[in-house]
Amino acid sequence: QVQLVESGGGLVQPGGSLRLSCEASATIFSFSGMSWYRQAPGKERELVAAITTDGTTNYVDSVKGRFTISIVNAKNTMYLQMNSLKPEDTAVYYCKVDYWGYAYWGQGTQVTVSS
């Protein structure tokens, strides 16, 4: 079992920044995959960014150049730095890790981009 605790969501104006955190109860090196997803009202959950333990990253086209996914091994924590936020980034954001063939999800954190 892995517990994931997310934090960092909130209300921000267009053009602003937020940093999401996802702290895991297990060492990051034990995960085969780590990623951030989001789900906007009335839409399907979509993959936003992913990172491997060797630091390889991937992003959905709509966030490239604005979002950065990272990990701090010593803190067992994954981050999503979100800059130049747009109203269309409004969603509930979830972190996910893959551990021994199972997917574990965080509780979700609301990000609202509005003036």
ChimeraX attribute file (.defattr): number of C-alpha atoms within 10 A of each C-alpha:
attribute: neighborCount
match mode: 1-to-1
recipient: residues
	/A:1	9
	/A:2	16
	/A:3	15
	/A:4	22
	/A:5	17
	/A:6	22
	/A:7	17
	/A:8	15
	/A:9	18
	/A:10	14
	/A:11	15
	/A:12	18
	/A:13	14
	/A:14	17
	/A:15	14
	/A:16	14
	/A:17	17
	/A:18	18
	/A:19	16
	/A:20	21
	/A:21	22
	/A:22	25
	/A:23	21
	/A:24	21
	/A:25	13
	/A:26	15
	/A:27	14
	/A:28	23
	/A:29	13
	/A:30	12
	/A:31	18
	/A:32	16
	/A:33	17
	/A:34	23
	/A:35	25
	/A:36	24
	/A:37	18
	/A:38	22
	/A:39	19
	/A:40	16
	/A:41	9
	/A:42	6
	/A:43	9
	/A:44	9
	/A:45	15
	/A:46	14
	/A:47	18
	/A:48	23
	/A:49	23
	/A:50	23
	/A:51	20
	/A:52	17
	/A:53	16
	/A:54	7
	/A:55	11
	/A:56	10
	/A:57	15
	/A:58	16
	/A:59	19
	/A:60	12
	/A:61	9
	/A:62	11
	/A:63	17
	/A:64	12
	/A:65	11
	/A:66	13
	/A:67	20
	/A:68	19
	/A:69	24
	/A:70	21
	/A:71	20
	/A:72	11
	/A:73	12
	/A:74	8
	/A:75	12
	/A:76	16
	/A:77	20
	/A:78	25
	/A:79	21
	/A:80	23
	/A:81	15
	/A:82	20
	/A:83	17
	/A:84	15
	/A:85	22
	/A:86	18
	/A:87	15
	/A:88	12
	/A:89	20
	/A:90	20
	/A:91	21
	/A:92	18
	/A:93	26
	/A:94	25
	/A:95	30
	/A:96	22
	/A:97	25
	/A:98	16
	/A:99	18
	/A:100	10
	/A:101	10
	/A:102	11
	/A:103	15
	/A:104	17
	/A:105	19
	/A:106	20
	/A:107	16
	/A:108	21
	/A:109	20
	/A:110	18
	/A:111	22
	/A:112	20
	/A:113	20
	/A:114	16
	/A:115	9
